[in-house]
Structures are given as structure tokens and as C-alpha cells.
Amino acid sequence: MKKLSLIMMLALSALMFQACNNAAKTDSKESADSSNAVKDTTTTGATGIAVDAGDAKFATDAANGGLTEVAAGKIAQQKAINQKVKDFAAMMVKDHSKANDELMAIAKTKNITLPAAPSEDKQKELTDLSGKSTSDFDKAYVDAMVDGHKKTIALFEDASKNCKDAELKAFATNTLPTIKGHLAEIEAIKKGMK
């Protein structure tokens, strides 16, 4: 009986380990980054990536952030109590969906693979956010938006200076004022909530 229990525990452990390994491989952002890394960066043909590896990394990072903003905005539209937070969330869905569409169009012409969903880390953040009680949700969402937009501004400022691809550089430069506007607006909302 002890032997059977031990065998069952080992089998269960192996299955859990395998499930963890498979989960790690399904991370949409990691998958996109890996796909871009193996593409031939020396060609601009149909099979190769048409941009520098750093530019492709910016595109996947920007897409991951944009997908996360849209998902968080949809959660906030449902859960937020404060009307200004709900309005901000609606703006996030609209503006980041538009930016995601623009980036997707550029990526398609450059043969860059973008993530189809937020990364595992971002999914965990979204799960944590959606699990907040109604009374704690607004503060958690606002804090996440302030932090996220500061990081996104840094990403886009770097890309607007350092991207080698003209279209991606223009995308970063043209999108930056909108992101800065989002940060100013969410900081004002945060200040008003105190």
C-alpha cells in the first residue's frame, strides 16, 4: 500500500511538473519574442524579420503593454465605483485598442510576431486586480495605471530615440503624447481620490 501511494505521488508530481513546463511555454509574449529571435534578421523577405532585433523587442513589449491596458480597462469598466475611474478605463480601452491596431499593421509589414494576449506576468496582475474587492479596486487600478504608464513612457521615449526602423520610431514618437496625457489624467484622478 505504501509503495502504491509513493508511486501515485511521484506520478502526480511528474504531471504537475509537466503542467508547469507547458504553462511556461504558452506565454504569448515569450512565444512572440522567441519567434522573432529565430527569424533571419539579415533579410527583409517573407521569411525574415524586416527590423533590428531591438526594434522587434520594442514592438512585442509595446503590444504586451497595450493588450494589458485594454484588458485592465475592461475590468475597470465593470468593477470601478468612481465615475472618473470608469471614464478613464473607457479611454484606455479606446486609445490602446487603436494603438494596438496601428502596431499590428506595422508588425505585419515587418514580419514581426506580436503576442496575442498579455504575458503570464501581466495575466497574474490582471487576475489580482480583478480579485480586488469593490472598495479596494479603484485604488489598486489607479496605482497600477500610474506605475504602468510611467514604465510605458520610458519604453516609448527610448524607442522614439533609438528605434532603427522609421515606422516603429514614428509610431513610438506619435503615441508618446497620448501616453503622457494618460499619465497626467490618472495622476489627477489619484490626487482627487485622497
Contacts in CASP RR format, 6 or more apart in sequence:
PFRMAT RR
TARGET T0000
AUTHOR 0000-0000-0000
METHOD contacts of the structure
MODEL  1
MKKLSLIMMLALSALMFQACNNAAKTDSKESADSSNAVKDTTTTGATGIA
VDAGDAKFATDAANGGLTEVAAGKIAQQKAINQKVKDFAAMMVKDHSKAN
DELMAIAKTKNITLPAAPSEDKQKELTDLSGKSTSDFDKAYVDAMVDGHK
KTIALFEDASKNCKDAELKAFATNTLPTIKGHLAEIEAIKKGMK
23 120 0 8 1.000
24 30 0 8 1.000
24 120 0 8 1.000
25 31 0 8 1.000
27 119 0 8 1.000
27 120 0 8 1.000
28 64 0 8 1.000
28 115 0 8 1.000
28 116 0 8 1.000
28 117 0 8 1.000
28 118 0 8 1.000
28 119 0 8 1.000
29 60 0 8 1.000
29 61 0 8 1.000
29 63 0 8 1.000
29 64 0 8 1.000
29 115 0 8 1.000
29 118 0 8 1.000
29 119 0 8 1.000
29 122 0 8 1.000
30 119 0 8 1.000
30 120 0 8 1.000
31 113 0 8 1.000
31 115 0 8 1.000
32 60 0 8 1.000
32 63 0 8 1.000
32 113 0 8 1.000
32 114 0 8 1.000
32 115 0 8 1.000
32 116 0 8 1.000
33 56 0 8 1.000
33 57 0 8 1.000
33 60 0 8 1.000
35 113 0 8 1.000
36 49 0 8 1.000
36 53 0 8 1.000
36 56 0 8 1.000
36 57 0 8 1.000
36 60 0 8 1.000
36 112 0 8 1.000
36 113 0 8 1.000
37 53 0 8 1.000
39 47 0 8 1.000
39 48 0 8 1.000
39 49 0 8 1.000
39 111 0 8 1.000
39 113 0 8 1.000
40 47 0 8 1.000
40 48 0 8 1.000
40 49 0 8 1.000
41 48 0 8 1.000
41 49 0 8 1.000
41 51 0 8 1.000
41 52 0 8 1.000
41 53 0 8 1.000
43 50 0 8 1.000
44 50 0 8 1.000
45 111 0 8 1.000
46 111 0 8 1.000
47 111 0 8 1.000
48 111 0 8 1.000
49 56 0 8 1.000
49 110 0 8 1.000
49 111 0 8 1.000
49 112 0 8 1.000
50 109 0 8 1.000
50 110 0 8 1.000
50 111 0 8 1.000
50 112 0 8 1.000
50 165 0 8 1.000
51 59 0 8 1.000
51 110 0 8 1.000
51 112 0 8 1.000
51 164 0 8 1.000
51 165 0 8 1.000
51 168 0 8 1.000
52 163 0 8 1.000
52 164 0 8 1.000
52 165 0 8 1.000
55 110 0 8 1.000
55 159 0 8 1.000
55 163 0 8 1.000
55 164 0 8 1.000
55 165 0 8 1.000
55 168 0 8 1.000
56 110 0 8 1.000
56 112 0 8 1.000
58 155 0 8 1.000
58 158 0 8 1.000
58 159 0 8 1.000
58 163 0 8 1.000
58 168 0 8 1.000
58 172 0 8 1.000
59 103 0 8 1.000
59 106 0 8 1.000
59 107 0 8 1.000
59 110 0 8 1.000
59 112 0 8 1.000
59 114 0 8 1.000
59 168 0 8 1.000
60 112 0 8 1.000
60 113 0 8 1.000
60 114 0 8 1.000
60 115 0 8 1.000
61 155 0 8 1.000
62 99 0 8 1.000
62 103 0 8 1.000
62 152 0 8 1.000
62 155 0 8 1.000
62 156 0 8 1.000
62 159 0 8 1.000
62 172 0 8 1.000
63 100 0 8 1.000
63 103 0 8 1.000
63 104 0 8 1.000
63 107 0 8 1.000
63 114 0 8 1.000
63 115 0 8 1.000
64 115 0 8 1.000
64 118 0 8 1.000
64 119 0 8 1.000
64 122 0 8 1.000
65 96 0 8 1.000
65 118 0 8 1.000
65 122 0 8 1.000
65 152 0 8 1.000
66 96 0 8 1.000
66 99 0 8 1.000
66 100 0 8 1.000
67 100 0 8 1.000
67 115 0 8 1.000
67 117 0 8 1.000
67 118 0 8 1.000
67 122 0 8 1.000
68 118 0 8 1.000
68 122 0 8 1.000
68 125 0 8 1.000
68 126 0 8 1.000
69 92 0 8 1.000
69 96 0 8 1.000
70 92 0 8 1.000
70 93 0 8 1.000
70 96 0 8 1.000
70 97 0 8 1.000
70 100 0 8 1.000
71 118 0 8 1.000
71 122 0 8 1.000
71 126 0 8 1.000
72 89 0 8 1.000
72 92 0 8 1.000
72 126 0 8 1.000
72 129 0 8 1.000
72 141 0 8 1.000
72 144 0 8 1.000
72 145 0 8 1.000
73 89 0 8 1.000
73 90 0 8 1.000
73 92 0 8 1.000
73 93 0 8 1.000
73 141 0 8 1.000
74 89 0 8 1.000
74 93 0 8 1.000
75 89 0 8 1.000
75 126 0 8 1.000
75 129 0 8 1.000
75 130 0 8 1.000
75 141 0 8 1.000
76 85 0 8 1.000
76 86 0 8 1.000
76 88 0 8 1.000
76 89 0 8 1.000
76 92 0 8 1.000
76 137 0 8 1.000
76 141 0 8 1.000
77 86 0 8 1.000
77 89 0 8 1.000
77 90 0 8 1.000
77 93 0 8 1.000
79 130 0 8 1.000
79 132 0 8 1.000
79 134 0 8 1.000
79 137 0 8 1.000
79 141 0 8 1.000
80 86 0 8 1.000
80 89 0 8 1.000
80 137 0 8 1.000
80 138 0 8 1.000
80 141 0 8 1.000
81 134 0 8 1.000
81 135 0 8 1.000
81 137 0 8 1.000
81 138 0 8 1.000
82 138 0 8 1.000
82 189 0 8 1.000
82 193 0 8 1.000
84 189 0 8 1.000
85 138 0 8 1.000
85 141 0 8 1.000
85 142 0 8 1.000
85 189 0 8 1.000
88 145 0 8 1.000
88 182 0 8 1.000
88 185 0 8 1.000
88 186 0 8 1.000
88 189 0 8 1.000
89 141 0 8 1.000
91 182 0 8 1.000
91 185 0 8 1.000
92 145 0 8 1.000
92 182 0 8 1.000
95 178 0 8 1.000
95 182 0 8 1.000
99 175 0 8 1.000
99 178 0 8 1.000
102 171 0 8 1.000
102 175 0 8 1.000
103 114 0 8 1.000
103 171 0 8 1.000
104 114 0 8 1.000
106 112 0 8 1.000
106 167 0 8 1.000
106 168 0 8 1.000
106 171 0 8 1.000
107 113 0 8 1.000
107 114 0 8 1.000
109 167 0 8 1.000
110 165 0 8 1.000
110 167 0 8 1.000
110 168 0 8 1.000
117 123 0 8 1.000
118 126 0 8 1.000
125 144 0 8 1.000
129 137 0 8 1.000
129 140 0 8 1.000
129 141 0 8 1.000
129 144 0 8 1.000
132 140 0 8 1.000
132 141 0 8 1.000
138 193 0 8 1.000
139 193 0 8 1.000
142 186 0 8 1.000
142 189 0 8 1.000
142 190 0 8 1.000
142 193 0 8 1.000
143 190 0 8 1.000
145 182 0 8 1.000
145 186 0 8 1.000
146 183 0 8 1.000
146 186 0 8 1.000
146 187 0 8 1.000
146 190 0 8 1.000
149 179 0 8 1.000
149 182 0 8 1.000
149 183 0 8 1.000
149 186 0 8 1.000
150 183 0 8 1.000
152 179 0 8 1.000
153 176 0 8 1.000
153 179 0 8 1.000
153 180 0 8 1.000
153 183 0 8 1.000
156 172 0 8 1.000
156 175 0 8 1.000
156 176 0 8 1.000
156 179 0 8 1.000
157 172 0 8 1.000
157 176 0 8 1.000
159 168 0 8 1.000
159 169 0 8 1.000
159 172 0 8 1.000
160 169 0 8 1.000
160 172 0 8 1.000
160 173 0 8 1.000
160 176 0 8 1.000
163 169 0 8 1.000
163 172 0 8 1.000
END
